């Protein structure tokens, strides 16, 4: 019976935390959608409803959700660049927007449904009537009117239909209907029947958060899983080294070739964090490295191709790689990469990207002329079903770590792509609407744009200390934690099943920091010793341990738990002083709390004391 009650309490706590997480995610989504719609010119009033027009706001956000999809999946960064694909309006045939992906040979047909609050957004499903309104078959066959004789709007006829008619190899394209909204009341088979048999890509609320919202917050646009990047090769007659390698249980292929520095600069300038997912550094962190000035000097100060000799090159991993010399251009070739990720040479690529940006502004790319850089492409030769396996992720991490061992990378950064780190980030986001920062600066886009605040970030070093405090390892929580970034240490420390405790404890630590920074009522009482003894001065991780282990999300917020526990802290310290196990900390008539809170007995004391909440 006791175990049953404990399980029920744990489940209630988890649901309470996840409900708060959904509210956080919905609020952030609204901020992003409002930011996108505010990019619209004032003349487009549909994006700027009056504050009192609640229905108008929902409609505007639903339309902005289309913009979010186009930005996150295909990197369309300007409002005008996205709006030309929006068809939403009267007589739109149930089609709200479209996008033609020329590289993947796919035409995306979109419908969007936004809801007024977090609960409705996650639970209210599209109706059969809404899906039946999608005249995808009629419109893609060139019909100008619906089955009742109503003419489709200009965005459909002059936008979508004209764009399809202009595709010379239309026979090579397929169609994909994208539903931005919940369709949980229908099976995939039912939806396909309702939409004329077309293939459907469903984006319920959780996928909108993970696949659209998250990429925009951390600057990894181009989240389309079939992202293809083309690199133009200056010397079409060059020979590339091609070699197959069996690593672990993965079959890989390695290609070595020289590519124009301009092409690497263009890729980095365009894709930024999107191609740095497995690099230990984020785009922002790369900008602060002094090595960049040396790389820049080596390309600007040399007229010939000395750069190819002086630079170690760039390493990219890819799901599929093709080198094609049949480009119908003399002495030109092309390498096509599917889902590329840059794992080494980030400083080189970042510097070339910055130079490219300056050249684009001035329309003068002469600094790149005749200069090449060594490119190593590692391709995973595998079926799509195993591309994201733990084995592959582990091998990717090892490649990244080995490739970056020549330059100084903090061990904590080197561990940023460990599987446990990726799992933690996903759980914090999906379940609690928080952003675990695996590598420094990866959420700078979201912070700069005002989508999230610093309070939404989970700092990895602080999380290690929270975890230690939760396990009553209080003295370790307040000392150096560098050893926990050694190989295998994080996997031993973190438990994904305990993430609810970590989320609760992290918020409690923020509340403790806030309490410490407050203004004391008694002048000179900097550490509030009159109220809390030596707790805030020396024992903040002891207080944190109590919050994590005595508090509970289903009954007390971290702030409430902190208030209840700190009110008992002076009594706790009085009790500590008389414990025989603490006799070594007695100094005359006093007690050495500074060393006590660093010592070996504090964890057991916090665990043993009868705190009540």
N, C-alpha and C positions, 0 to 999 in steps of 0.2 A: 504493500500500500504506500509506503514511504517512497519507494522507487518510482511508483506510478505518479505520485504527486510531484516528485522532482522532475520527471520527464515532462509532465504537463506544464510545469512552471518554466522549464527551459524552452518548450515550444512557444509558450505565450511570450517569453522574452524575445525570441527570435522573430516572431510575427510583429511585435511592437517595433523592433529595430528596423525591420524590412519595410514596414509601412512608412516610417520616417524617411527611409532611404528613397522610396518611391516618390515621396513628396519633394525631396531634395532634387531628384533627377528631373521631375516635371518642372520645378521652378527654374532649373538651369536651362531646360529645353525652351521654356517660354522666353528667357532672356536672350537666347540665341535666335529664336524666331523673331522676336521684336527687333533685334539688331539687324537681321536680314531685311525685314520689311521697311525699316527706317532708311535703308539704302535707296529705296524707291524715290523717284522725283516727287515733289509735292503735288504735281499734276495728276499722279496716279492715286486718286483718292481711296481706291479700294484697299490700299495698304495703310492708309492713315485715317481710320474711323474716329469719330468723336469719342472722348473718354466715356461718355454715357452710353455709347452704342455697344453693348456687350456682345450681341449676335454678330455685329460687324467685326469686332475684335477676333472672335472665333474664326470667322471666314478669312480674315487677313492672315491669321496664324496658320490656317490650313493651307493657304496659298504659299506662305513662307516655308512650310514644310517641304513643298516641292523644290524650293530653292535650296533647302538644306540637303536634300537628296542629291541634287545636281552638283553642289559644292563638295560634299563629302565623298561622293563616289567618283566624280570625274574632274575635280579640282577647278571648276568654273568659279573663279574668285570675284568676278565683277557682277553687279546686278544686271546690267544690260546683257552680258554674256549668258546669263541664265534665263532672263525674262523672255527672250526670243523663242524659247522652247515651251513656254506656258500657254496653254490653250483654254484654260478654265474660263467659263462664262456661259451665257445663254447659248443653247444649241451647240454644245461642245461634244455631243455624242457620248457623254460619260467619260471623256478623256480629258484629264486636267493638265497633262504635260507630256512631253516626249523627249527622247534624246537618241541620236544616231551615233553609235560607237563604230567608227570606221575601222579601227584596228581589230576589234573583236568581231566585226561583222554582225552587229546586233542592233536591233531597234527596240528601245525601251518605251513602253506605253504606260503612263502613270495615272493613278487615281489616289487622292489624298483625303483623309478624314481626321480632323483634329477634334478634341473634346475639351469641355470647359474646366475640368479639374483632373487631378491625378487619378482618382478612383475610376471615373468614367473613361479616361484615356486608356487605362489598363483593362477595363472590363467590358465596356460597351462595344459590341461588334458591328461590323458592316452588315447591312441587310441584303437579302436576295434581290430586292428591288433595285438597290443601288448598283449591284453588280450587273444586273440584267440591262441597265441603262447604257452599259459600255458597248457601243457599236463598233468594236474593234475590227470585226470581219468586213463590215460594209465599208468603213472608212479606208482600210488598207487596200481594199479592192477598187478604190477610186470613186465610190458613190458620193454624190454631192448632197443628198438628202436622206433623212431617216425614213423608216418604213411608213411614216404618216405623211410624208411629203414636206416636212420642215427642213429648210436648207441649213446645213451646218455653218458655223461661224467662220469668219475669215482666217482665224488662227488655225483652224482645222484644214480648210481648203488651201489657203495660200501659204500656210506654215507647214503642217505635217505632211499633207498629201503632195505638195510641191517638192518638199525635201526628199520624199521617197521616190518621186518621179525622176529626180535628178541623180539618183544613184546608178551609175552605169552597170555595176555587177550585182544588181539587186537579188539575183538568184542565189548568191552566196550568203545572203543575210538571213538571220532568223529573228523571230519576234519574241519579246518577253514582256508580259504584263506585270507591272509592279504595283502592289497594293500597300499603301502607307496607312495602316490602320489594322485593327484586330479583325480576324476572320475565323475566330475560334469555333463558331457555330457550324462551320462547314468543313468537310474533309477536302483534301487536295483534289480528289476526284470530282467532288461536287462543284468546287470553284471552277475547275477547268471546263465543266459542262456549262456553267453559267456564263463563261466568257468565251464562247465560240470555240472551245477546244485549244486555246492558246496556252503555252507554258506560262506558269505564274510564279512570281517571286514575292513571297509574303513578308511584310515588315510589321509585325505586331509591336506593341509598345516596348517590349524588352529589346527587340532587335533595333528599333529606332534609337533607343538609348545607346546600345553597344556599338552598332555599325555606322550610325550617322552622327549622334551627339558626341560621343567620345573622340572620334577622329578630329572633329572641329576644335574641341577643347585642347587637344594636345598636338595639333598642327600636322596630323598625318592624313591630309586629304588624299584623294585618289585611292580610297579604300575599296574600289571595285576589285573583286578578287581576280579578275582576268586582266589586270593592269599590264599593258605592254609598252615597253620603251624601245625606241629605235635609236641606234647610234650610227651615224654616218661615218664611214671610214674613208680617209683621204686617199689611201693607196689601195685601189681595188685589186691589185695584183699581188699584194703581200700574202705571205704564208703564215697561218697561225698554228701554234703547237697544240695538238689535240691528243689528250691522254685520258684513258678510263682508269678509275681508281675504285676499289672496293674498301669502304671504311665502315667499321662496325657492321650493321646489317643493311647499310645503305649503299647503293651503287651510284657513283658520282662520275662526272666528266669534268676535266679541267681544260680550259682553253687559255692560251697566252697570246696576246697580240697588242700592237701599239695602236692607240686611237687618238684622234685630235683632242688637244686640251680644251678646245672650245666646246666640244660635245659633252665632256665631263662637267664643265662649268654650267652648260645649259641644263643638264639633268639636275644638278644640285640646286641651282637657282629656282627651278620649277617645282621640284618635288620635296625638298627640305627634309623634314622629319619622316616623311612617308617612305624614304629609302634608308632610314637609320634605325629601324625597329630592332635590329640585332647588333647595332653598334653600341659600345659601352658609353658613348657620349651622345648628347642631344645636340640639335642645331645651335641652340643658344650657348651651350658650354663650349662648342668648337670656336665660337667667335672671340673668346677671351684668351685663347692660347697664343703665347708669343712666337711659337713656331711659324704661325701664319705669315709674319712679316718676312721671314727668311724664304719661305716658299714663293711669296709674291715677288721678292727681289730676284729670285732665280729665273722667273719667267719674263719679268719686265726688262732686266738688264742684259739679256742675251738675245741676239738677233737670230741666231741659228737654233738648231734643235738640241742644244746642250741640256735642256730640261729633261729629255728622255734619259740622259746619262746620270744626272744628279738626283733624280727623284726615284723613290722605291716603288711607286705605282699605286694602283687602286685594286682592291679585291671586291668583287660583287658575287653574290650567290643568286641563283635563278632557278625557277621551276622548269623552264624550257629555254633553250638557246639555239638560235639559227644564225648562221653566217651566210649571206646571200650576195654574190657578186653580180647577179643578173638584174641590175637596177636600170638598164637602158641609159646609163651615164658613163662616159669614158673614165676609166681609172677611179671609179667610185664603187664602194661596196657598202653593205649595211649589216649590222648585227642586231638581232631582235631578241629582247629579253622579256620573259614572262615573270611577273611578280618579283622584280629585282630588289635586292637589299645590299647596301654597302656595309661591309663588315670591317674593312681596313682601308686606310688612306683617307680617312675623314677630313684630316687637316688639309690635305692636298685638294680634295673635292670642294671643301668649303671655300678655300681661297680662290680656286678657279671660278666658283659660283659667284663670289663677290666681285671678281674682276669682270665676269660676264655681265653682271647687273650694271656695272659702270659703263661697259661697252654698249649695252642695249640702250642706255639713256643717251649716249653720245652718237649712236649709230656707227661706231667705229670699232671694228673687231680686229684691227691689224695686229694688236699685241699677241694674238693667238696664231698668227700665220706661220705655217710650217713647223709648229711645235706639237709634239705628241707625248703621250704618257703611257706607260705600260699598264695594261688591263689584264687582270686574272679573273676569269669567270668560272665559278664552280657551279655546275648544274646537277641537281638531284634528279636522277633518272628513276622515276617511280610513278606508280599509278596515283591518281589524284586522291584516292581514299587514304593513303598513308602519308601524304605530304605534311600533315600537321601532327604526326605521331610524337610521343614523348621521346622516342629514340632519335628522331630527326631534330627535334628541338635541342636535345642534349648535344648532338653533334654540331649543330649550328653554334651553340654556346662555346663549345671547345674550339671551333674554328675561329670565332671572334676573339676569344681570349688569347689563343696562340698567335693570331695575326697582329694583335695589339701589344705583344709583349716587348717589342723593341722600343716603344715610347712609354713615357711615364703615364700610367693610368692608375688611379687609386684602386685598391683592391675592392672597395665597396662599389665602384663603378664597374669593375670587371665582373662583378657578380650580378649586375643588373638584369642579365638575361637568363639567370638560373631559372629552371622550371618553377621552383617554389615562389620566386619573385613574381613571375608572370601570373601564377595562380592567385597570389595575394592581391595583386592589382585588379584582377578580374572580379574577385569576390568583394573587395571593398567597393568597387564601382557598382556591380550588379545588385548587391544586397543592401548597401548602405549609402549609395550616392556620394561616396568619397573617392578621392583621387590619390592613390598610393604612388609616390614619386620614386620609381625604380632608379631613374637616373636624373641628375640635377638639371633643372630647367626644361623638362619635357612638357610642362603645362604652361609655359610662358605665354603662349598664344591666348589661352583661355583667361589668364590673369590680366594680360594687357588689354584684352577686349572687354573685360568686366563680366565675363560669363560666370566665373567662379571667383571666390575670395581665398585668401590664405588659410582661412579656417576650414576650407574644404580639402586642403592638402594633407596627406599623411606622410610625414617625413620618415625616411627609412631608419635613420639613427634613433629617432625618438621611439619608433615602433619597437626596435630591439630592446630598448630600456623598459618599455611598457610590458613586453613579453616577460622579461626577467623579473620585473616587480610582481607580475601576476603569479609567478611561480615562487614568490617569497625570496627570490635571490636579490635582496635589496642592496647589499654591498656591491654586487656586480653591476647592478643597474646604474649606480652613481659613479662607476669607474670607467676606464677605457674599454671600448667595445670592439676595437679593431680585430681582435681574435675571432669574433663571430662572423667575419667576412672571409675567413680562410676556407679552403675547399671543404664542402660537406657540413660546415658549422650551421649555416642557416637552415638547412633541411632538418637538422637535429633540434634546432631551437623552435622553429615555427610549426604550428599544427593548424592546418586549414580548418579543422573542425572547431577550433577555439577562436575563430575570427570574430565571433560576437563579443567575446571577452576583450579582444584587442581593440575593437571599435569603441566599446564602452570605456576601456581604460585610456585610450588615446584622448577621448573627449574629456575624461576626468583629469588627465595631465594638463590639458589646456586650461581647465578651470582652476587647477592649482596655480599655474603660471599667472593667470589673471588675478587670483587672490593675492599672490605675492607682490604684484605690481600696484596694488591698491594703496590708498592713502590712509595711514593709521590714524585712529582717533586720538591717540596719545602722542604728543610730539616726541620725536626721537625713538619711538618704538617701531623701528624699521621692519623688523621681522614679526611683528604682532605677537611678541612673546607673552604679553599680558593676557591674550586670548587663547593662544595655541601652544604655549610653551616653546620648545625648541623645534617643533615640528616643521614649520616653514623654513627655518634657518638651515637646519641640517638634515631633516628627515622627510623631504618631499616624496621620496620614493617609498618610504614606509607608509605614508599617508595614501599614496597611489595603490600600494599593495592591498590596503584595507578597502579602498573604494572598489577595486576590481573584484575582490573576493567576498565582500559583504553587500555590495550594491547589486541591483538587478534591473535591467531595462524595462521589465514589465511592471515594476512598482515604484522605482525611484530613478529620476534622471541623474546623470553624474553630478550635476550641480547640487541636487538635493542630498545625494549620498555624501558628498564632500562636506556639506554644511552639518549633517548629522554626526559625521565622524570627527571633524575638527572640534566640535563642541565637547567631545569626550577625550580630546588628545592630552590635555593636562592631567586628567585622571589616569590615562594610560601611562604617562611618564612617571607619575607618582608610584604606580605599580611596578614599573620597570626598575626603579631605584632599589626596591626592597627584594628583588629576585636574587637568590644566591648565585645564579649563573652570571650575574652582571657585577659581581664584587670587584673585579679588576678595573672597572671604570670609576670607582669611588676615589675621589681626591679630597682628603680631609673630610670636611662636612659637605663638600660639593659632589657633583657627578659630571663626568666628562662626556657630555652628549655628542660633542663633535666626533669623537672616536667611536662612541657607541653606535652611531648610525652608519659607520663604516665597517663595523665589526660583524662577527659571525652569529651573534645571538639575536639580532633584531628581527630576522625573518621568523624565527620560532615564536618570539614574543608577540608579534602582530598576529600570528596564527592562533596563539593560545588565548589572547586577551578576549574577554566576552563583550565585544562591541555589539551595540544594538542599533538597528536602523528602522 
